[in-house]
Amino acid sequence: MARFLFLLSSFAFYFSGALAATLTIANNCEYTVWPGALSGAGTAPLPTTGFALQKGESRSLDVPAAWSGRLWGRTLCATDSSGRFACGTGDCGSGAMECSGAGAAPPATLAEFTLDGSGGMDFYDVSLVDGYNLPMLVVPQGGAGGSCSSTGCLVDLNGLCPSDLRVVLSTADGGESVACKSACEAFGSPEYCCSGEYGNPNTCKPSSYSQFFKNACPRSYSYAYDDTTSTFTCASANYLITFCPSTTSQKSSDSNPEAAAGIPSNGNGTMVYIGGDQVNHGAQIVPRVAALLLLVVSLALISLSA
């Protein structure tokens, strides 16, 4: 009987601690994207910190409990003759496909997570504070509590980027805008970087440059203190992160970029994701739990018969 109770307690421990969230990263772009991942200080690393996703591919990562960190997409990557791997945007400087503890060089669109944080809630956002290089959408799946709203930047801003923020790649045709810097990255001024005397929400205010990002992507962080409209919460959810969530690039300005990207707003302003493949992780968990229950019961019967 003692062995049976031990098995049940072991099962309860596994069920409460080992079933961490799953992040599914999907590439809906017309080109290859190389996702990068960076875990926060004191947080267990993910199984991988960098890999390639061809057009239409996706990959799921199981994350540890109470994980915090960020994910982003790298573009225009290649390996040179010496074997060094580098990317045109979002490069982490590791010289390899795995970022191995290094973050994205700005400008880069970031998905940021703190899972199982205050009050057991997940906190997540899509940030353009370090600039922009790719459209991105984050969709909670199967969560409860909090708003559990989708968030992201759905518009292709590279062609719309102000000229003094553009990152231009030289081409045979002259040049192509491949990313859009933040004003902090472009100019380094304290009022744009929210540093020095501007290092608090009372003195650091939106600029015309941060407003460009906010108008196009109203749910994304546009500057350091853009918390109230840009941080979202959920609990016990898995998350789908999609690069280029709309199959049609939005090259022109639009007063409602969410609708322009094919993701309409419902009556209360919450985005509804209708593009790409939805992954029902709840459906995947049920067979795992059933299998574990079967294993525990089988071991218990063996223990009692012995």
N, C-alpha and C positions, 0 to 999 in steps of 0.2 A: 504493500500500500504506500509506503514511504517513497518507493521508487516511482510509483504512479504520480504522486503529488509533485515529486521533483520534475518529472517530465512535463507536467502541466505548467509548472512555474517557469520552466525553460521556454516552453512555447509562448507563454504570456510575455516573457522578456523579449523574445524574438519579434513578436507581433508589435509590441509597443515601440521598440527601438530600431529594429533593422529595416523596416519598411519605410525608407526615406523617400523624399520626393523624386520625381523623374523630370528632367528637362529634355524635351525633344526639340532639336534644332533642325529646321527645314530650309532648304534653299529653293526659292521660287524665282530666282534671278535667271536671266538668259545666259549666264556665265558662271564659272566656278567661283565659289567663295570658300575661304579658308577660315573657319571660326577659330577664335582664340578664347582662352578662359584664364581667369586669375582669381584665386581664392583670397579672401580677406585674411588679415593677420590673425593667427591663432585658430584658423579654420582648416579642417582637413582638406587636402587637395582632391581634385576630381580625378577620375581614372585617366583622363587625357587633358592636356592643356592646349592642344592644337591639332587640327586635321583638315582634310579637304572634303568639300561637298560639291559634287557635280550638279549641274542643273537638274532639278527635280528630286534630288536625293535628300534623305533625312537621317538623323542619328540620335539615339536616346542615350542620356547619361543619367545614372543613378547618383544622387548627391547625398552626402552624409546629413544626419540630423543637425539642425541648427547651423546649416551652411550659410555663409555670406560670400559674395564675390560678384564678379562682372563677366559678361560675355560680349563679344563683338565679332564683326566680320572683317577679314582681310581680303583685299582685292589686288589684282595685277601682280600675283606672286610668281616667282620663278627661282630656279636654282642655277647659279653661275658655274663657270668652268672649274672653279675651285671647290665646288660642292656647297657653297654657302647659299642658304635659302633666305630670300628677302621679298618684301611686298611693297607695292606702290602706295597703298593706304592701309592704316591699322597695323603696321609692322610692329612686332614686339622686340626686335633687335637680338633675338636669340641665335640667329644664324641657322635655325632649324625649323621644321614645321611645328614642333612642340615649343610652346612659349616658356615652359619650365620656370614659372614664377615671375616672368616679366609681363608688364602691361602694354597696352596699345599706345603707340606714338600718335598724338593728335595730328589731324582731326579724325575722330572715329565716333560712330554712333554706338552707345553703350546700353546694354541691358543690365541693370543692377538689382541684386537680390539680397535680402536678409530674411532667411527662413526661420520659422519658429522663434521669432523675436519677442518683444514685449507683449505680454498677455497671450502668448502662444500664436500670435499673428505673423503671417508673412508680409514683408514690406517689399515692394518692387516698383521700378520705374524704368523709363527709357530716357537717357540723358543725352542732350546735345551741348552740355557745358564744355566738353572738349571738342566741339565741332561735330561735323556730319560727314559720313562717307557712303552710307547705304540706308535705304528704307528698311524699317524693322517694325514688327508687331509682336507683342507679348500677350498671350491668351491663357488665363488660368483655366484649368479643367478639373471638374469634380470637387471644387472647394466649397467651403461653407464659412459664414461669418465674414465681416468686412464687406467691401463693395464687390470684390472679385471681378472688377472691370478689366476689359482689354485696354491696353495702352500702346502707344508707339508713335512713330513718325512714318507716315505712309506715302509721302510725296517725294519724288526724285528732285532734291534741291540743288544738285550739282549744276544744272544748267541755269537755275534761277539765282545762284549765289552772287552777292554783290562782288564787283570786280576786285575790291581790295581784300576780300576774304577767300578768293578762289585759289585752289591748288590746281595748276594746269600741267598736264602731261604733254610734252612735245610729241607731235606726230607729223607724218608726212604732209598732212593737210594744214598744219600750223599749230594746233594745240587743242586739247580736250580737257574740260573741267572734270576732275575725278573726285574732288572732295571740297568741303567748305569749312574754313577755319572759324573758330570762335574769335570774337574781338580781343579776348585776352591773349590768345595765341598769336594773333596778327600784330597787335600793338603793344602788349605787355603793360598797359597802363593800370594802376591800382583800381581806378573806377570801373574798369572792365573785368579785372581779375578778382574783385571783392577782397582786396588785400590792404594792409596798412590801415589808414584811417577809414577805409571803405570796408573793413572786415567785419561788418555786422549788418543785419537786415534793415536797420534804420538809415544807414548811409549808402548802402549798395542797392541801387535801384535798376530796373530794366533800362537798357539802352536801345537806341534805334536798331542796333545790330541784333541784340537778343530778341527784340520784338519781331524781327524778320523771321527768326526760327519759331517763335511762339505763334505768330499768325498762321504759319504754314502747318505747324504741328502743335496744336493747343494742349495736348495731353503730355507733351514731353518737357523735361527740364530745359530751360533756355538760358538760365544763369544760376549762380550758386544758391540763391535764396528763393528759388521758384518752387517752394515746397507745397503750398496749399492746393495747387491745381495739378501737381505732377507726381505725387506719391500715392500709391494704391495699396490696399490691404486685402488679404484673403487668408484662409486657414485650411490646412490639410489638403492643399491642391498640388497637382502637377502643372507644368507650364510648357506651352508650345511657343517657341521663338522662331519666327519666320522672317527670312530676308526677302525683300521685294514681295510683300504680301499681295500686291496687285500685279496681275500679269501685264498690265499696260502702264508704262512709265508716264508719270505726270510731268510733262515738260513745260507746262504753262501755269501761271498763277491761277488759284481758285479760291473763292471765299469760303468754301467748305471742302477742304482737302480730304476729309474722311469720306464724304460722299463721292468725291472725284476718284478715290482709290477703290470704289466699289464696296465700301464698308459703311453702310448707313447707320445713323444714330437712331436708337429707339426713343420712345417718348420721354424718358428721363435723362437723356443725354449719354447713355451708356452705349459704347460701340458694340455692334453685332458682327462677328467675324463670319464671312460667308465664302472666303476664298481658301483654296488649298485643302489638304486632307486633315480632318479632325481625328485625333487619336484618343480613344476612350480608355484611359489607363485604369479607371475603376473596373472596367470589364476584365482587364488583365490581372488585377489583384485578386479577384474572386477565385479563379482556379488555383492560384498560389496558396491562398488561405485554406481552400478545401484540401489540397494536397498535404499541407502541414497538419491539418486536423486528422486526416487519414493516417499519417505517419505516427502521430502521437498516440492515437487509439490503438494502432497495431502494436506499437512498442509496449503500451500499457497491458494489452492482452498477453503478450509474451511474458511480461514481468509477473503478472498474476498467475499465469499457468506454471511459471517456474517456482 
